Amino acid sequence: MICLIALVVFGILGIFSATHRQYAKEAFDCVFRRMTLRKCQTGFDQRMKAKITGKLMNKNQRIAGFVFKHFELISWLFTLSLFLSIGYSAYSVYNLAVFGNCEGQVYSFCAFNPETYGFLFFPPNPESIKPMSFDGAKTTGNPDSKLKILEVGCFSCPFTRQAYPLVKQLMQEYDGKIYFGFKHMPLPSHAYSMDYAEAAECASKQGKFWEFFDAAFTRPINCSEQTTQPDFRQEIQLIVKDLNIDLPVFNQCLESHESKQFIESQQKEAVNAGVYGTPTFFINGRVLVAPKSIDEFKTIIDEELRK
């Protein structure tokens, strides 16, 4: 089975090296013959065995002897691992296509997700982010205001939490001059991010979104620090207990996941706009990512108000 592994490895390396292409050709011939119940005539498998154990001999004779003695078994184990890896990758791609996440209907970190690979492989650049509309956003303030600020945030994100006092300060200092909106971008890298967003939407169905917004970001205990789903749900109950919410209706909303599709549509919109992190603010369309101080807001706001 070493020939099959060698075929994969040398097939990839052969893209860059003529020597490895020859190895890949021999490995293919060996695999083809083994598949048709014939012996490998090139001796490729034995040469690979000799090369590998020879290299190991220079490092550790005991390990080299073990590998030489059990070479066929080790080859089968690596081959099995190869097939399992390919199978799991295919399963992950299928789940991504059907459910939008590697793990299926579970919302978790996925290397294939745009919000993941976009950040990993392309340098973050605020100038590349496209404007987002207020359609579907939760809004507060003066809708006729000249100044419109849209936040794309994640309730489990520590940076979204850190920006909350800045948002409240803005709403106070520019009282009556701001129309503020919020859209969800739950990030799988943050624990319970989708659950948290669903809880906010369930509160919203009872007209309590902004009350939930304030309570969630001002509680000293972060829900995302909980280790189990029941612990998280218990923290959510503590958040909403003083919001005059019908708890049975709220809990039924959570259990049914009736808001998940709506949240995922906002997340997809943010990804398509190029948002790579939370919180991202759009101030009359101008982008501000994860501001650290109120002055970062004011610089843009004052420029917009002077127009």
PAPA-607976 format. One record per atom (N, C-alpha, C, O, CB): residue in three letters; x negated, y negated, z negated. Coordinates in steps of 0.1 Angstrom, whole numbers, plus 5000, padded with zeros to 4 digits. Glycine has a CB too. Layout:
BEGIN
ALAXYZ...
//
This chain:
BEGIN
MET499250125000MET500050005000MET499249875000MET499749765001MET500950004988ILE497849894998ILE497049774999ILE497049715012ILE496849595014ILE495549814995CYS497349795023CYS497449735036CYS498549635038CYS498449535044CYS497649845047LEU499749665031LEU500849575032LEU500549435025LEU500849335030LEU502049635025ILE499949445013ILE499549325006ILE498449245015ILE498549125016ILE498949354992ALA497549325020ALA496449255029ALA497149195041ALA496649085045ALA495449365033LEU498149255046LEU498849195058LEU499349065055LEU499248965063LEU499949295063VAL500049045043VAL500548925039VAL499448815037VAL499548705042VAL501448935027VAL498448855029VAL497448765025VAL496648725037VAL496448605040VAL496448825015PHE496148815045PHE495348785057PHE496148725068PHE495548645076PHE494548905062GLY497448755068GLY498248695078GLY498348535076GLY498348465086GLY499648745078ILE498348495063ILE498348355060ILE497048295063ILE496848185069ILE498848335045LEU495948365057LEU494648315059LEU494148305074LEU493348225078LEU493648395051GLY494748405082GLY494448405096GLY494848285104GLY494348265115GLY495048525102ILE495648205098ILE496048075105ILE494847985106ILE494747905116ILE497248005097PHE493948005097PHE492747915096PHE491447975100PHE490447915101PHE492647855083SER491448115101SER490148185102SER490348305112SER491248385111SER489648235089ALA489448305122ALA489448415131ALA489048545125ALA489648655128ALA488448385143THR488148545115THR487748665108THR488948725101THR489248845101THR486648635098HIS489748645094HIS490948685087HIS492048735096HIS492848825093HIS491448585078ARG492048675108ARG493048725118ARG492748875122ARG493648955124ARG492948635131GLN491448905123GLN491049045126GLN491449135115GLN491949245117GLN489549055129TYR491249095103TYR491649175091TYR493149195092TYR493649305089TYR491249105078ALA493949085095ALA495349095095ALA495849195106ALA496749265104ALA495948955098LYS495149195117LYS495449285128LYS495249435124LYS496049515126LYS494549255141GLU494149455117GLU493849595112GLU494849635101GLU495349745101GLU492449595106ALA495249535093ALA496249565082ALA497549595088ALA498249685083ALA496349445073PHE497949525099PHE499149555106PHE499149695112PHE500149765111PHE499449445117ASP498049735118ASP497949865124ASP498149975113ASP498750075115ASP496649875131CYS497449945102CYS497550045091CYS498950055085CYS499450165083CYS496549995080VAL499649945083VAL500949945078VAL501950015088VAL502750095084VAL501449795076PHE501749985101PHE502650045111PHE502450195111PHE503450275112PHE502249985125ARG501250245110ARG500950385110ARG501550455097ARG502150565098ARG499450415111ARG501450385086ARG501950445073ARG503450445074ARG504050545069ARG501450355061MET504150345080MET505550345081MET506050455090MET507150505089MET506050205087THR505250495100THR505650605109THR504950745104THR504850835112THR505150575123LEU504650745091LEU504150865084LEU502850925090LEU502651045091LEU505250975085ARG502050825095ARG500750865100ARG499650805091ARG499850705085ARG500550825115LYS498450865092LYS497350805084LYS496750685091LYS496750675103LYS496250915082CYS496150595083CYS495450485089CYS494150525094CYS493250575087CYS495250375077GLN493950505107GLN492750555114GLN491550465114GLN490450505116GLN493050585128THR491850335110THR490750235110THR489950245097THR488850185097THR491350095112GLY490450305087GLY489750315074GLY489850175067GLY489050155058GLY488350345076PHE490850095071PHE490949965066PHE491249965051PHE490649895043PHE492049885073ASP492150065047ASP492450065033ASP491250105024ASP491150055013ASP493650165031GLN490450205029GLN489250245022GLN488250135021GLN487550115011GLN488650365028ARG488150055031ARG487149945031ARG487649835021ARG486749775014ARG487049885045MET488949805021MET489449715011MET489249764997MET488849684988MET490949685013LYS489349894995LYS489149954982LYS487749934978LYS487449894966LYS489550104982ALA486849964987ALA485349944984ALA484949804981ALA484249774972ALA484550004996LYS485549714989LYS485249564987LYS485749524974LYS484949454967LYS485849484999ILE486949554970ILE487549504958ILE486749564946ILE486349494937ILE488949544957THR486549694946THR485849754934THR484349714934THR483749704923THR485949904935GLY483749684946GLY482449634946GLY482249504939GLY481349474932GLY481849624960LYS483249414942LYS483249284936LYS483449294921LYS482749224913LYS484349194942LEU484349384917LEU484549404903LEU483349464896LEU483149434884LEU485749484900MET482649544903MET481449604897MET480449504892MET479749524882MET480849704907ASN480349394899ASN479449284895ASN479849214883ASN479049154876ASN479249184907LYS481149224880LYS481749154868LYS481849244856LYS481349214845LYS483049094871ASN482449364858ASN482649454847ASN482849604853ASN483749634860ASN483949414839GLN481849684849GLN481849824855GLN483049904850GLN483549984858GLN480549894851ARG483449884838ARG484549964832ARG485849934840ARG486550024844ARG484749934817ILE486049804842ILE487249764849ILE487249814864ILE488149864869ILE487449614849ALA486049804870ALA485849844884ALA486149994885ALA486750044894ALA484449824888GLY485650074875GLY485950224875GLY487350254874GLY487950344880GLY485150284864PHE488050174865PHE489550194863PHE490250164876PHE491150244880PHE490050104852VAL489950054882VAL490650014895VAL490350124906VAL491250154913VAL490149874899PHE489150164907PHE488750264917PHE489550394915PHE490050454924PHE487250294917LYS489750434902LYS490350564899LYS491850554902LYS492550644906LYS490150604885HIS492450434899HIS493950414900HIS494350314911HIS495350254910HIS494550364886PHE493450314921PHE493650214931PHE495050224938PHE495650124940PHE492550224942GLU495450344941GLU496750364948GLU497950314939GLU498850254944GLU496950514952LEU497850354926LEU498950314917LEU498950164916LEU500050104916LEU498750374904ILE497850094915ILE497749954913ILE498249884926ILE498949784925ILE496349904911SER497949944938SER498449894950SER499949894951SER500649804956SER497849974962TRP500550004946TRP502050014946TRP502649914936TRP503649854940TRP502450154941LEU502049894925LEU502549794916LEU502549654922LEU503449574920LEU501749794903PHE501449614928PHE501349484935PHE502349474946PHE502949374948PHE499949464940THR502549584954THR503549584964THR504949564959THR505749494965THR503449714972LEU505249634948LEU506549614942LEU506749474937LEU507849414939LEU506749714930SER505749414931SER505849274927SER506049184939SER506749084938SER504549234920LEU505449214950LEU505549134962LEU507049134967LEU507649034970LEU504649184973PHE507649254967PHE508949274972PHE509949204962PHE510949144966PHE509349414974LEU509649214949LEU510549144939LEU510448994941LEU511448924940LEU510149194925SER509248944943SER509048804945SER509848754957SER510548644957SER507648764946ILE509748824968ILE510448784981ILE511948794978ILE512648704983ILE510048884992GLY512348904971GLY513848914969GLY514348804960GLY515448754963GLY514049054962TYR513648764950TYR514048664941TYR514048524948TYR514948444945TYR513248654928SER513048504956SER513048384964SER514248374973SER514848264974SER511748374972ALA514548484980ALA515748484989ALA517048464981ALA517948384985ALA515848614996TYR517048524969TYR518248504960TYR518348354956TYR519448304955TYR518148594948SER517248294953SER517248154949SER517648064960SER518447964958SER515848114944VAL517248094972VAL517648014984VAL519148024986VAL519847934990VAL516848054996TYR519648144985TYR521048174987TYR521848094976TYR522848024980TYR521348324985ASN521448094964ASN522148024953ASN522147874956ASN523047804953ASN521548054940LEU520947824961LEU520847684964LEU521847644975LEU522447534974LEU519447654968ALA521947724985ALA522847694996ALA524347704992ALA525147624996ALA522647795007VAL524647804983VAL526047824979VAL526447734967VAL527547674967VAL526347964976PHE525647734957PHE525947664944PHE525247534942PHE525547464933PHE525647764933GLY524147514950GLY523347384948GLY522347394937GLY521747294933GLY524347274945ASN522047524933ASN521047544922ASN520447684924ASN521147774927ASN521647514908CYS519147694921CYS518447824922CYS519047934914CYS519148054919CYS517047814918GLU519647904902GLU520048004893GLU521548034895GLU522148114887GLU519847964879GLY522147984906GLY523548014908GLY524447904902GLY524147784904GLY523948144902GLN525447944894GLN526347844888GLN525747784875GLN526447694869GLN527647904885VAL524647824871VAL523947764859VAL523147644864VAL522447654874VAL523047864852TYR523347534857TYR522647404861TYR521347404854TYR521247384842TYR523547284857SER520247424861SER518947434855SER517847374865SER518147344876SER518547574850PHE516647374860PHE515547324868PHE515347414880PHE515347544879PHE514247324860CYS515147354892CYS515047434904CYS514047364913CYS514247244917CYS516347454912ALA512947434916ALA511847374924ALA512347334938ALA511747254945ALA510647464925PHE513447394943PHE513947374956PHE514847244957PHE515147194968PHE514647494962ASN515347204945ASN516247094945ASN515546964950ASN514446934947ASN516847074931PRO516346884958PRO515746754963PRO515146664952PRO514146604954PRO516746684971GLU515846654941GLU515446564930GLU514146624924GLU513446544917GLU516446544920THR513846744926THR512646804921THR511446794931THR510446734928THR512846954917TYR511646854943TYR510546854952TYR510246714958TYR509146684962TYR510846944964GLY511346624958GLY511046494963GLY510046424954GLY509246344958GLY512346414963PHE510146444941PHE509246384931PHE507946454931PHE506846384930PHE509846384917LEU507846584933LEU506646654933LEU505746624945LEU504546624943LEU506946804932PHE506346614957PHE505546614969PHE505446474975PHE504646454984PHE506046704979PHE506246374971PHE506246244977PHE506146144966PHE506846144956PHE507546214985PRO505146054967PRO504945954956PRO506145864954PRO506745814964PRO503745864960PRO506545844942PRO507745754939PRO507545614945PRO506445554943PRO507945754924ASN508445564952ASN508345434958ASN509745364958ASN510645404965ASN507845454973PRO509945274949PRO511245204947PRO511645144961PRO512845134963PRO511145094937GLU510745094969GLU511145034981GLU511845134991GLU512445085001GLU509944974988SER511645264989SER512245364998SER513645394994SER514345465002SER511345484998ILE514145344982ILE515445374978ILE516445294985ILE516345174986ILE515545354963LYS517545354990LYS518545284997LYS519645244987LYS519845304977LYS519245385008PRO520345134991PRO521345084982PRO522545184980PRO522845264989PRO521944954987MET523145174968MET524245264965MET525445174962MET525345064957MET523945364953SER526645224966SER527845154964SER528445174950SER528045264943SER528945184975PHE529445094947PHE530145104934PHE531245204935PHE531945234925PHE530644974929ASP531545264947ASP532645354948ASP532545474939ASP531545544939ASP532745404963GLY533545494931GLY533545604921GLY532745584908GLY532845664900GLY532945724928ALA532145464907ALA531445434895ALA532345394883ALA533445344886ALA530445324897LYS531945424871LYS532645374860LYS532245224858LYS531045194858LYS532345454847THR533145134857THR532744994857THR533344914845THR534344954839THR533244924870THR532644804842THR533044714831THR532644574835THR531644564843THR532544764818GLY533244474829GLY532744334832GLY533744264841GLY534844314844GLY531344334837ASN533244164847ASN533944074856ASN533844124871ASN532744104877ASN533543934855PRO534844184877PRO534744234890PRO534544124901PRO534144154912PRO535944314894ASP534844004897ASP534743884906ASP533343824905ASP533043724911ASP535843784904SER532543874896SER531243814894SER530343824906SER530443914914SER530543884882LYS529443724907LYS528443724918LYS527343824915LYS526743874925LYS527843584919LEU527243864902LEU526143954899LEU526744094896LEU527444114887LEU525343904886LYS526244184904LYS526744324903LYS525544424900LYS524644424908LYS527544374915ILE525644494889ILE524544584885ILE525044724884ILE526044754877ILE523944544871LEU524444814891LEU524844954891LEU523645034885LEU522545024889LEU525245004905GLU524045114875GLU523045204869GLU523245344873GLU524345394873GLU523045194853VAL522145414877VAL522245554880VAL521445624869VAL520245604868VAL521645594894GLY522145694860GLY521445744848GLY521845894845GLY522745954851GLY521845664836CYS521145944835CYS521246084830CYS521346074815CYS520446024808CYS520146174834PHE522446124809PHE522646104795PHE521646174786PHE521346144775PHE524046164791SER520946284792SER519946354785SER518546294787SER517646344781SER519946504789CYS518446204796CYS517146144799CYS516646044788CYS517445954785CYS517146074813PRO515546064782PRO515045974772PRO514845824777PRO514945734770PRO513746024766PHE514545814790PHE514345684796PHE515645604798PHE515745484797PHE513545694809THR516645684801THR518045624802THR518445574788THR519045474787THR519045724808ARG518145654778ARG518445614764ARG517645494760ARG518245404754ARG518045734755GLN516345484764GLN515545374760GLN516045244767GLN515845134762GLN514145394764ALA516645254779ALA517145134786ALA518545084781ALA518944974784ALA517245174801TYR519145164773TYR520545134768TYR520544994760TYR521344914763TYR521045234759PRO519544974751PRO519644844744PRO519444724754PRO519944614751PRO518544834734LEU518644744765LEU518444644774LEU519844614782LEU520144494784LEU517344674785VAL520544714785VAL521844704791VAL522744624782VAL523444534787VAL522444834795LYS522844654770LYS523744584760LYS523344444759LYS524144354757LYS523744654747GLN522044414758GLN521544274757GLN521944194769GLN522344084768GLN520044274755LEU521844254781LEU522244184793LEU523644154793LEU524044034796LEU521944274806MET524544244789MET525944224789MET526344114779MET527344044781MET526744354785GLN525544094768GLN525843994759GLN525343854764GLN526043754763GLN525144024745GLU524043854769GLU523543724773GLU524143674786GLU524243544788GLU522043744776TYR524643764794TYR525343714807TYR526743754806TYR527343794816TYR524643784819ASP527343734795ASP528743764793ASP529643694803ASP529643574804ASP529243734778GLY530443774810GLY531343724820GLY530743694834GLY531443664843GLY531943594815LYS529443714834LYS528743694847LYS528243824854LYS527643824865LYS527543604845ILE528543944847ILE528044064853ILE529244164855ILE530044174846ILE527044124843TYR529144234866TYR530044344869TYR529144464868TYR528244484877TYR530844334882PHE529344554858PHE528344664856PHE529044794859PHE530144814855PHE527844664841GLY528244884866GLY528745014869GLY527745124865GLY526545104864GLY529145024883PHE528245244863PHE527445364860PHE527745484869PHE528945514870PHE527545394845LYS526745544874LYS526945674881LYS526045774876LYS524945744871LYS526645654897HIS526445904877HIS525746014871HIS524646064880HIS524846084892HIS526746124867MET523446094874MET522446174881MET521846264871MET520746244866MET521346084888PRO522646374867PRO522046464857PRO520846544863PRO520946604873PRO523146564852LEU519746534856LEU518546594860LEU518346734854LEU518446744841LEU517346504857PRO518146844861PRO518046974856PRO516846984846PRO516847074838PRO517847074867SER515846894847SER514646904838SER515046864824SER514246884815SER513546824844HIS516246794823HIS516646754809HIS517746844804HIS518746874811HIS517146604810ALA517646894792ALA518546994787ALA519946944786ALA520146824782ALA518047044773TYR520947024790TYR522346994789TYR522746864797TYR523746804794TYR522746974775SER522046834807SER522346704814SER523646714821SER524446614820SER521246674825MET524046824827MET525346834833MET526446844823MET527446774825MET525346964842ASP526246914812ASP527246924801ASP527446784796ASP528646754793ASP526747024790TYR526446714794TYR526546574788TYR527446484797TYR528246414793TYR525146514786ALA527146494810ALA527846414820ALA529346454821ALA530246374822ALA527246424834GLU529546584820GLU530946634819GLU531646584807GLU532846554808GLU530946794820ALA531046584796ALA531646524784ALA532046384785ALA533046334781ALA530646544771ALA531146304792ALA531446164794ALA532646144803ALA533446064801ALA530246094801GLU532746234813GLU533946224822GLU535146274815GLU536246214818GLU533646314835CYS535046374806CYS536246414799CYS536746304790CYS537946284788CYS535946544791ALA535846224784ALA536146114776ALA536846004785ALA537745934781ALA534946054768SER536245994797SER536845894806SER538245914810SER539045824812SER535945884819LYS538646044811LYS540046084814LYS540946034804LYS542146024806LYS540146234816GLN540446004792GLN541345944781GLN541045794779GLN541345734769GLN541146024768GLY540345734789GLY540145594789GLY539045554779GLY539045444774GLY541345524786LYS538045654776LYS537045624766LYS535645644771LYS534745674764LYS537345724754PHE535445614784PHE534145634789PHE533045544783PHE532045594778PHE534045614804TRP533345414782TRP532345324777TRP532245334762TRP531145314756TRP532845174780GLU533245384755GLU533145414741GLU532145534739GLU531345534730GLU534445444734PHE532345634748PHE531445754747PHE530045704751PHE529045754745PHE531945864757PHE529945624761PHE528645574765PHE527845504754PHE526645534752PHE528845464777ASP528545424746ASP527945354735ASP527545454724ASP526445454718ASP528845244729ALA528545544721ALA528245634710ALA527145734713ALA526345764704ALA529545714707ALA527145784725ALA526145884729ALA524745824728ALA523745894724ALA526345934744PHE524545694732PHE523245634733PHE522745574719PHE521645534718PHE523145534743THR523745564710THR523345504697THR523245604686THR522745574675THR524345394693ARG523645724688ARG523545834678ARG522045864676ARG521345874686ARG524345964682PRO521645874664PRO520145904661PRO519746044666PRO518546064669PRO519945894646ILE520646134667ILE520346274671ILE520646284686ILE521846264690ILE521046384662ASN519646324694ASN519846344708ASN520446484711ASN519846584706ASN518546324716CYS521546484717CYS522246614720CYS521246714728CYS521346834726CYS523446594728SER520446654736SER519546744744SER518446814736SER517746894741SER518846654755GLU518346774723GLU517446844714GLU517946974708GLU517247044702GLU517046744703GLN519246994710GLN519847114705GLN519347234712GLN519047234724GLN521447104706THR519347354705THR518747474711THR519747564717THR519347644725THR517947544700THR520947554713THR521947644719THR523247564724THR523447454719THR522447754709GLN523947624732GLN525247564737GLN526147534726GLN526747424726GLN525847654747PRO526447624716PRO527347584705PRO526847464697PRO527547384693PRO527447704696ASP525447454695ASP524947344688ASP525147214696ASP525447114690ASP523447364685PHE524947224709PHE525247104717PHE526647064716PHE526946944714PHE524847134732ARG527647164717ARG529047124717ARG529347064703ARG530246974702ARG529847254719GLN528747114693GLN529047054679GLN528546914679GLN529246824673GLN528247134668GLU527446874685GLU526946744685GLU527946654693GLU528246534690GLU525546734691ILE528446704704ILE529446634712ILE530646604704ILE531246494705ILE529846714725GLN531146694696GLN532346674688GLN532046564678GLN532946484675GLN532646804680LEU530846554673LEU530446444663LEU530446304671LEU530846204665LEU529046464657ILE530046314683ILE530046184691ILE531546134693ILE531746014692ILE529446204705VAL532446224696VAL533746174700VAL534746164688VAL535846114690VAL534346274711LYS534346214677LYS535346224666LYS535846084662LYS537046074657LYS534646284653ASP535045984663ASP535545844660ASP536045764671ASP536245644670ASP534445774653LEU536345834683LEU536745754695LEU538245764697LEU538645724708LEU535945814707ASN538945814688ASN540445824689ASN540745904702ASN541545864710ASN541045694690ILE540146024703ILE540246114715ILE541146234711ILE540946284700ILE538946154720ASP541946274720ASP542746404718ASP541746514720ASP541446554731ASP543946404727LEU541246574709LEU540246674709LEU540646804717LEU539846854725LEU539846714696PRO541846854715PRO542246974723PRO542146944738PRO541747034746PRO543647024719VAL542646834742VAL542646794756VAL541246784761VAL540846824772VAL543446664759PHE540346714753PHE538946694756PHE538246824758PHE537446844767PHE538346604745ASN538446914748ASN537747044748ASN538247134760ASN537447204766ASN538047124735GLN539547124763GLN539947194775GLN539347144788GLN539047224797GLN541547184776CYS539147014788CYS538446954800CYS537047004801CYS536547034812CYS538446794799LEU536347014790LEU534947064790LEU534947214794LEU534047254802LEU534347054776GLU535847294789GLU535847434792GLU536147464807GLU535647554812GLU536847504783SER536947384813SER537447404826SER536447354837SER536447384848SER538747344829HIS535447264832HIS534447204841HIS535147134853HIS534647124864HIS533547314847GLU536247064850GLU537047004860GLU536346884866GLU536646834877GLU538346964855SER535346824859SER534646704864SER533346734871SER532646644876SER534346614853LYS532946864871LYS531646904876LYS531446864891LYS530346814895LYS531347054874GLN532446894899GLN532346864913GLN532146714916GLN531346674924GLN533546914921PHE532846634908PHE532746484910PHE531346444906PHE530746354912PHE533846414901ILE530846494895ILE529446454890ILE528446494901ILE527546424904ILE529146524877GLU528546614906GLU527646664916GLU527646584929GLU526646564935GLU527946814919SER528846524932SER528946434944SER528146314941SER527546264951SER530346404947GLN528146254929GLN527346134926GLN525946164926GLN525046094930GLN527846074913GLN525546284920GLN524146324920GLN523646334935GLN522546294938GLN523946464913LYS524446404943LYS524046414957LYS523846284964LYS522946264972LYS525046504965GLU524746194961GLU524646054967GLU523345984962GLU522745924971GLU525845974962ALA523046004950ALA521745944945ALA520546004951ALA519645934955ALA521645964930VAL520546134953VAL519446204960VAL519346154974VAL518246134979VAL519646364959ASN520446144981ASN520446104995ASN519945964996ASN519445925006ASN521846115001ALA520145884986ALA519745744986ALA518245734983ALA517645624984ALA520545654976GLY517645844978GLY516245844975GLY515845814961GLY514745794957GLY515545744984VAL516845814952VAL516645794938VAL515845914933VAL516246024935VAL517945784930TYR514745884926TYR513845984922TYR513645994907TYR512946084902TYR512445964928GLY514345914899GLY514245914885GLY515345834879GLY515945744885GLY512945864880THR515645854866THR516645784859THR515945714847THR515045764840THR517745874854PRO516445594843PRO517545524850PRO517045444862PRO515945384862PRO518245434840THR517845434872THR517545344884THR518645244884THR519845274884THR517445424897PHE518345114885PHE519345004885PHE519344944899PHE518244924905PHE519044904874PHE520544904904PHE520644824916PHE521244694912PHE522444684908PHE521544904926ILE520544584913ILE520944454909ILE521244384922ILE520344334929ILE519844374901ASN522544374926ASN522944314939ASN522244394950ASN521844334960ASN522644164940GLY522044524948GLY521344604958GLY519844614956GLY519244704962GLY521644554971ARG519244524948ARG517744534946ARG517444634935ARG518144644925ARG517244394942VAL516444714938VAL516144834930VAL515244794918VAL514244724920VAL515544944938LEU515544854906LEU514644844895LEU514644974888LEU515745024883LEU515144724885VAL513545044887VAL513445174882VAL512845174868VAL511745114866VAL512545264891ALA513545234859ALA513145254845ALA512445124839ALA511345134835ALA512145364844PRO513245024838PRO512644894832PRO512244914818PRO512944984810PRO513644784834LYS511144844814LYS510744854800LYS511044734792LYS511044744779LYS509244874800SER511444624798SER511744504791SER512844424797SER513144444809SER510444414790ILE513444344789ILE514544264795ILE514144164805ILE514944124814ILE515244184783ASP512844124805ASP512344024814ASP512344084828ASP512444014838ASP510943984810GLU512144214830GLU512144274843GLU513544254849GLU513644234861GLU511844424842PHE514644264841PHE515944244846PHE516144094849PHE516644054860PHE516944284835LYS515744004840LYS515943864841LYS515343804853LYS515843714860LYS515543794829THR514143854857THR513443804869THR514343814881THR514443724889THR512043874871ILE514943934883ILE515743954894ILE517043884893ILE517543824902ILE515944104897ILE517643894881ILE518943834879ILE518943684881ILE519843634888ILE519443864865ASP517943614876ASP517943474877ASP517743434892ASP518243334897ASP516743414869GLU516943514899GLU516743484914GLU518143504921GLU518443424930GLU515743584920GLU518843604917GLU520143624924GLU521143524920GLU521943484929GLU520743764920LEU521143474908LEU522143364904LEU521843234910LEU522643154912LEU522143354889ARG520543214914ARG520143084921ARG520543084935ARG520542974942ARG518643064919LYS520843194941LYS521143204955LYS522443134958LYS522943124970LYS521243354960
//
